C-alpha cells in the first residue's frame, strides 16, 4: 500500500484534480449548463494557458516531458494555485534525477554538524525543534520536549510529528486544534512526496500511517499540500493548560532540507508565563539528553 500511495502522486493526476476544483466562473469563462464532471474541461484549461488542447491532454496523460517554466506559471495562474500548490506543481513536473540527500546528521555519522545543530536549538530560549522533510524531529530543546512530546524517551523512529499527530494516544489532548494539525501535517508530507517520491523512509512512513489511520487516508486522498512557514499554534499541557504560541520557521543550510521551528510568546503574556513555568519544571526535572 505504501508504494501505491507514492506512485499515485503524478503531474497528470494533480492537474486533473486541480482543474476539477476550478469552475468556469472562477476564471471568467461563461457557463455551459450541466457538466458531467465538476470543474474546467481540458480544452478550457488549454485556452486559458495558451496551449493546444492536444499538448495539454498529453501533459495530463504523462506523455509531455518537462514543461517549460512559462507553461507551469501559466498553469498555476489558470488553476488558481497558491504558493505551496505552485511549488508542488513544479516538483511534480521536474522529478529529481537522483535522490536529494535526506539522511540527517543526527543519524548518519556527521558528528560535528550534528553537535552544531543541537547547540543551536538548545541555545534558543523558547520551544524549538529541527525537523527534516519527513517531519522527523532531529533536535530539540528542553522546552520543546516539555511542551510538545517527550522526545528523549521516545524510540528514534517515533520522533516524528506525523506519527505523534496520528498515532500518539494523547495527540488530541496535546493539540487542541487537532483537525487543522492533521490536515497541515498531511500537506507537508504530500509536498515531501512530490520532491522525493522514492525516499524509502517516506514511503514506509506514509504506508504505516495509511494502514493505521482512516483520517490520514482520507486526508491523503485530497492531495492538499502545505508548506510550514509561520503562524500560530495551540498546545495543551497538564501543568499549564492551553498555550497559544506564534511560530516561525528557518531553513538550515545544507543539501538536506532541514527546518528549524521556533515557538514564541509576547513578553509578559499568559503564554510567556506558562513557558517560564515549564522552563522551571524542566530545570528541576531535566529530561534525558539523548538525541540519537
Protein Blocks (a to p, Z undefined) as FASTA:
>chain_A
ZZmmmmmmcfklmmmmmmmmpcfklnopacebjafbgcjdfklmmmmnopafklmmmmmn
opaghiafklmmmmmmmnopafklmmmmmmmmmccfbdcdfbdfklnopaklmmmmmmmm
mmpcbdcddddfkopafbdcfklmmmmocfklpcfklmcfklmmmmmmklmmmmmmlmlm
mmmmmmmmmmmmmmmmmlmklmmmmmmmmmmpmklmmmmmnopacddfbdcdddddfklo
padddddddddedjbdcddddddddehiaklmmmmmmmmmmmmmccdfbfZZ
